[in-house]
Amino acid sequence: MIIGVPKEIKDNENRVALTPAGAAELKRSGHGVLVQKNAGAGSGFSDEQYAKAGAQLIESAAEVFEKAQMIIKVKEPQAPELKLLKEGQILFTYLHLAAEKEVTKGLLDSKVTGIAYETVAEGNFLPLLAPMSEVAGRMSSLIAAYYLQKPQGGKGVLMPGVPGTKPAKVLVLGGGFVGTNAATVAYGMGADVTILERSIPRIRVLKDLMPKATVLVSSHSLIEEELRTTDAMIGAVLVPGAKAPKLVTKEIVASMEPGSVIVDVAIDQGGCSETSRPTSHSKPIFVESGVTHYCVTNMPGAYPRTSTMALTNATLPYALLLAKGGVGALKENVPLKLGLNTYKGKLTCKGVADAFAITYVNPDTLL
């Protein structure tokens, strides 16, 4: 199979979908690899490294899309890229379609085989979402600490405090991969950390991991109560493939103290606060009701070297399966089949179908 790797064009997206080492693995397996020139530059990988790995360097994204049977990306296709997709082509990337109606329509119109990293599932584990959840979770606490600075519009509260003062109070909504990593970093910095989580077994794990943190069963009334005195909230809620639930209302945000910070990591799936709206690395924040909101939809793009290597480590085994078996690999591999979001102009992800009231088609009836 011929695999194409275009340069990412989303705002300040410096990750690349494949490292030179990953390209070499695909070549060793007998596949062709096309890499757009400078695709890896933002992650510190040169064209020379890709060429040495056996990849063919291509000048334009249009040529990559034209020649490749499978496109491997990092983020959902942007408007110019949607026009380049072809019927029957495999697109393997993060899609987050429940928050992207126009992208959903574009994929359905192109009849591309859209496989989303974030819905590939091994039981309850999301192996391709996990590494970027770890990056986004860990950086979310660093971002919260930064925007709590007074010159950045914050309260002027130092995360760990100093002897004789209180540390910052950090509220984490959700105790999954994002929430655990966010809480671990904030906890390690010395913040007063509270985690709200619904799963009792998960609460036990989190309490063992962070004995001095407060870990509670989440409820709407508790969210409202905690946010009144919280310095920084990190939204880490996930419903795989579906829109994130709006757990934080506008009224609750209005009750927060001025200079507080919301880092809504769930923004990829629409965000967990009613006040959240997508932002970019070039314009990462906005202020509403006196609260600073950071809602960047590609947070790990800020740390592309780490993120690219972590992502390729996770995606490469699946990319090799797809390159070898094409669509047939979906029949043989249940986790990959769960990643199928669009196929032959049909929507095959229930969460996305529910988000936009579009007819859902069971992939088993199509494959």
N, C-alpha and C positions, 0 to 999 in steps of 0.2 A: 504494500500500500504506500501511497505517497502522502506524507504528513506535512502540513504547512503550519508555520509559526509566524504570524504577523506581529509587527510591533504594536504594542498597546497604545491606544490614542485617547483613553479617558483621562480627564484632568489629573496631571501629576501622577499618573500610573506608571511607575518605573519597574514594576515586576515584568518578568517574561515567563511564558508558559513552560519552557524547557531549557534546562542547563545544557552546556556542551557535553557533559557526561551523559545526560539523558539522550541527547542526539546520537551519541556514539552507541548507546545500547540499542536504539532503534535500528541503526545501520547494521550492527552485528546480527540483528535478527532478520536482515534482508530487506528492510524497508528504505524508501527514499525520504529524505528530510530536507524541506525547503525552509530556510530562515530568512526573513526580511532583514536587510542590512540595518545595523544598529539596534536590532530588536532587544539585544541583551545589554546594551551599553549602560542603561540606568541601574542594572543589577551588578555591574562590574564585569560583564562577560563580553569579550571583544569578538569582532567578526572573525579574526584569525583563529580564535579558539574553536568556533563553530566549524570553520573550514577544516581545521585539523581533525575534528571529530567526524568528518565525512559529510557534513551538511553542505547543501548548495546554497550559496547566498543569492538572494533575489532582491532586485532594486525596489519594487513597489508592492504594496499590499494587494493591489488588484491582480497582479500576476500570481502571487501566492494563493489567493482564493480561487483563481481560475484553474491552476494546475493541481491543487491538492484534493485528494479524496476525503481526507479528514483534516479539519482545522482544530488545532489545540490553542486555546487562549487562556487568559486569566479572568478577565471581566466580560460581562455580557456585551454582545456586539453593539457598537454605537451606530447612529443613523447611517453614516457613510458605509459601514461594514455590512449592514443589513442588506444593502442593495447588491452586495457582491456574493451573497450566499446562493448556492445552487441546489436544485431539487436532488434529493438523495445523498447529498454531502453530509458527512458526520461533523457535528460541531460539539466539541468537548471542552467545557468551560464552566465557570460560575455563571448562572443565569438569573437566579432570584426573581423569577417571572411574576410572582404574586405582587411585587411592587413595581412591575414594569409592563404596563398594558401595551404600550407601543411596540416594545421588543417582542412581546408575546404574539401580537398580530403579525409582525414582520417575519417571525419564524414560521408561523402557520402559513402565511402567504407563500413563503419560499419553499415550503415542503421539505425543509431540512430536517435531518435526524438530530434533534437537540438533546444532548445528554448533560445534565447539570451536576457538577461536582457535589453541590450541597444536598442532593437527594440520593446519592449513592449510599446505600445503607447495608451494614453487616449487623443484622439484628437491630439493637437500639443505638449502635455506634455509627457515626457518620465519618468514615475515615478520611475523606477528602476535604471536609469542612473543618475537621479537628485542628490541623496545623495552623490555619489562618484564624481560627477562634482563639487559639493560644496566643498568637501574636497580637490580635486586636484586644483581647482581654488584658494582657500584660501592659500594653501601651495605654489602655484607657485610664489606668490609675496615674500614669505619668502625665497624661494630658490633663486630668482633673487637677493634679497638683499644680501644673503650670497655670491653668486659668483661675485658680484660687488666688493667684498673685494680684495685689491691688493694681499694679500698672496694666494688668490684663482685664480689669473690670471686676475682679473677684473680691472676696471678703478680706483678703489679706491674712488668711489662716494657713500656717505651715502644716503640712501633712502630719509629721510626727510631733509637732509642738516642741517645747524645750522644758526642762525641769521647772515646775511651778506653774505651767500653763496646760490647757487642754489640747490634745491633738485634734486634727480635723475629724469630723464625723462623716464616714463614707457609707452610703447605703447601696447595696448591690441587689438588683432584682433578678433572681435566677441563679441557680447553683450548678449549671452545666459547665461546659468547657470554658466559655467566655467568662461566666461569673466566677468560677473557681480561680481562674488565672488572674482576673481583676482583683478579687479579694486577697489572693495570696500576695500580690505585689503591694497593695495598700496596707495589708497586715504587716508585711515585712518592713514597710516604711515607718511603722509605728502609729498608723491611723487607728481610730476607734471604728472598727468595721462591724456592720450589721448586714447579714445576708438573709434575704427572704426567699424561701424555696418551698415547693408544695410536697415534694417526695420525702417521706419520713426516713426511708433508708438513706437517701442522699444527705439529708440533714445530719444523720449520724456520722457519715463519712467526713462531711465538712467540719463538724465539731472536733473530730479526732485530728483533722489536719490543722485546724486553727483553734486551739483550746480557749484562747482568750477572746475570740470573736463571738458576737451574738448571732445565733442562727435560729430563725423563727419560721413557723409555718406561715406562708404568705396569705394575706387576705386584703381586700380593698380597703377596709377600715384601718388595718395596720399600716398599709402603704401611706395612707393619708396622714396618719398620726406620726409616722417616722419622718416623712418629708418636711414637716414643719420645722424641724430642728437639724435637718441634714445639711452639711456643707456641700457635699458632692454626691450625686446619684449616678450610678452606672447601670444602664438598661441592658440586660443580658438575657432577654427572654427569647426563646425559639420554639416555634411549632414547625417542624421540618416541611419545607415546600409550601407552607401557607403564610398568610399575613400574620405579623406579630400582633398579639392582643394589645389593645390600648388600655394599659393598666393605670396610667397616670393621666388624669383629666386636666383640662385647662384650669379648673378651679383649684385643684391641688397645687399646680405649679404657681398659681397666683398667691397661694398661702406660704410659699417658700420665702426664706429671707433673701433680700436683695444681695446680689453678689454670689449667690449659690451657683453651682455648676451641674448641668446634666450632660453626660456623655452617653448618647443613645447608640450603642453598638448594634442594636436590632434594626437600625435604619435601613439596612439592606432588604429587610422584609417589611418595610413600611414604618418601622419605629414603634416603641411601646408607650410613647407619650403623645397625647393629642396635639401638643405644641411642636412636635418634631417635624422637620422637613429636611430633605436631602441637602447637604452642603458638599463642598469640595476642598481639596488641600489648598487651593489658591485662595479660597474664602471659607475657612472652616467653621466659623461661628456666627451666630446671631443672638440677639438678646430679646427675650419676651418676658413680660411681667417682672423685669429686673433680674431674670435668671439667664446666665450664659448657656447656650445650647451648642454642643459640638456634635454634628450629625454627618460626618464624612462617610460616604458610602463605600470607600475603598481604603479603609484605615491602614491595612498592612502595606499598602503602596508606599508609605512613609519610610519603611524599613525593607527596601526591596531585596537587598542581598540575602538577609536572613530568610525573608518570606519566600523568595524564589527557590532557594535550596530546600526549604521545608516542604513547599508545595510539590516540587518535582519528586521528592522522595516518596510522597504519598500517591501522586497521580500516575507515575511511570508504569507501575505494574498493570494498571487498568488500560493505559494507553497501548501497551504491548498486546494485551488481549484484544482490544478493538482493532489494532493494526493487523493482527493475524486473522481474526475471524469476521471482521466487519460487523454488520448488523446481526449476523449469526451468533456473535459472542453474547448478545443480550439474552438469547434463548438458553444459553448454557450457564450463564452467570447471573444469579438472582440479584446480588448487590448492584450490578451494572444495569439490569433491567429496571430496578427501582429508580435509577438515575434518569431514565428516559422521560423527557417532558413533552417533546413534540415529535411526531412521526407521520410522514405523508399527509401533512396538513391537518392532523388531528391532535388534540390536546390529551396527553396521557398522564398528567399529574393532577390528582384529585384536588389538592390544596389550591392550585392555580385556577382550576375550573371553578371552584367555589368562590374564589376571590373576584372573578369577573363574570360569573353566571354564564360561562361557556360550557358547552356539552363536553363531558368527560368520556373518553373512550378507553376501556381497559386495554393495555398494551398486548395482553395475551391474544386478543382477537385480531390483532394486526400483524404480529410477528410471524 
